[in-house]
Amino acid sequence: MSEEAKQMMADARNRFLVMYLGLFLLVGGTGGYLIFGSYIRSWSYEPVPGVITKSSLESCGMDGFAEEIRFSYQVDGKEYYQGRLREDFGKFCDKKQAIQELLDEYPVGSNVEAWYDPDQPSHAVIDRSMGQIQWVMGCVLIGFSVILLIAWLMQYSNLKRQAVSQDTT
């Protein structure tokens, strides 16, 4: 094989390696920001007393149910109404019993501690824990990122071995 052909092969492998690394950073960085960013931001929210105004089952999917929990709270004398239990990507369908157990924690008229965003007081949650959807998506993202990282490391080590073997020939 000519030196020019070897150089072209090495350049193609390097582009491939950079593509893997870019994909790893894009997927890991974007996904991490989306999944964990809102959860982390919620820890800077301020506590405020709230009252549950709605607590009911909502049908979703064939056999699934989701919670419909709404609450009110006041910030600087202004009343707000919110329907977000936690920072999450949506409602997670589950069995009726599991959702009912959650609803039992938040009966209508009960007092709760709400957490509002001081930069945007109309945005609040009553549960700052990470939701099931975030956990699932986080695990998928981490798994995918680990696979990409392993593939990148394998490709990198192959390139190193090939470069060493070409230098010795």
MARLO-806881 format. One record per residue (C-alpha): residue in three letters; x, y, z. Coordinates in steps of 0.05 Angstrom, whole numbers, plus 5000, padded with zeros to 4 digits. Layout:
ALAXYZ;...
***
This chain:
MET500050005000;SER502750684982;GLU504251225033;GLU498751665004;ALA493651105012;LYS495950975084;GLN495151715099;MET488151735070;MET486151125112;ALA488951455175;ASP485252105159;ALA478751715149;ARG479651355215;ASN481152015251;ARG474752325223;PHE470951715246;LEU474051775315;VAL472252505320;MET465152345298;TYR464451835355;LEU467152335405;GLY462552885379;LEU456452425382;PHE458352215453;LEU458952945475;LEU452653165439;VAL448352605467;GLY451352605536;GLY451553355544;THR444753515515;GLY441352945549;GLY444653085616;TYR442553805612;LEU435353635595;ILE434553085645;PHE438453345704;GLY438354095693;SER431254215715;TYR432053745774;ILE438254115798;ARG435054795787;SER429154595831;TRP433854565890;SER434655325886;TYR427155425892;GLU424355785953;PRO419355446000;VAL412355726007;PRO405955456040;GLY401055165990;VAL394154835989;ILE391954245946;THR386154465903;LYS385253835860;SER387353115870;SER384452605822;LEU385852015777;GLU386652125703;SER386251565652;CYS392251485605;GLY393450905558;MET389650265557;ASP390250055631;GLY394250625659;PHE392751205704;ALA396351855722;GLU395552365777;GLU392153035768;ILE394653455827;ARG393654205829;PHE395554685884;SER395455425900;TYR400555855935;GLN402156585946;VAL408556985932;ASP408857715951;GLY401257735960;LYS399757465891;GLU396256795886;TYR398656265836;TYR395755605814;GLN400155035790;GLY399254325766;ARG406354065768;LEU407853545821;ARG415353555804;GLU420353755751;ASP419153205701;PHE417753105628;GLY410452935638;LYS406052455674;PHE407951725680;CYS402351225670;ASP402050705724;LYS397250215757;LYS391250515791;GLN393450295861;ALA400250625855;ILE397151285831;GLN391851255885;GLU397251175938;LEU400551805911;LEU393852175911;ASP392651965983;GLU398752366002;TYR395652995973;PRO388253035990;VAL384253655969;GLY384754206021;SER391153946053;ASN396954406067;VAL403454266031;GLU410254586024;ALA410954835953;TRP417455055921;TYR417355635873;ASP422555915826;PRO424556605852;ASP426156835781;GLN419356595756;PRO414456565815;SER408856265772;HIS413055635766;ALA412855165827;VAL412954435848;ILE411054065911;ASP415953495903;ARG423253645886;SER425152915876;MET426952645807;GLY421052335771;GLN420751625742;ILE421151875671;GLN427552245686;TRP430551635720;VAL428851185660;MET431351695609;GLY437551805651;CYS439151065652;VAL438050995577;LEU442351605564;ILE447951365609;GLY447650675578;PHE447950965507;SER453551435527;VAL457550865558;ILE456750445495;LEU459151035452;LEU465051155499;ILE467050425496;ALA466550425420;TRP470751065419;LEU476050765465;MET476350125423;GLN477050535359;TYR482450965391;SER486450365415;ASN485850045346;LEU488550685314;LYS494350695363;ARG496049965349;GLN495750085274;ALA500050705279;VAL505250315319;SER505149725271;GLN505850195210;ASP511750545242;THR515349885253;THR514449655181;
***
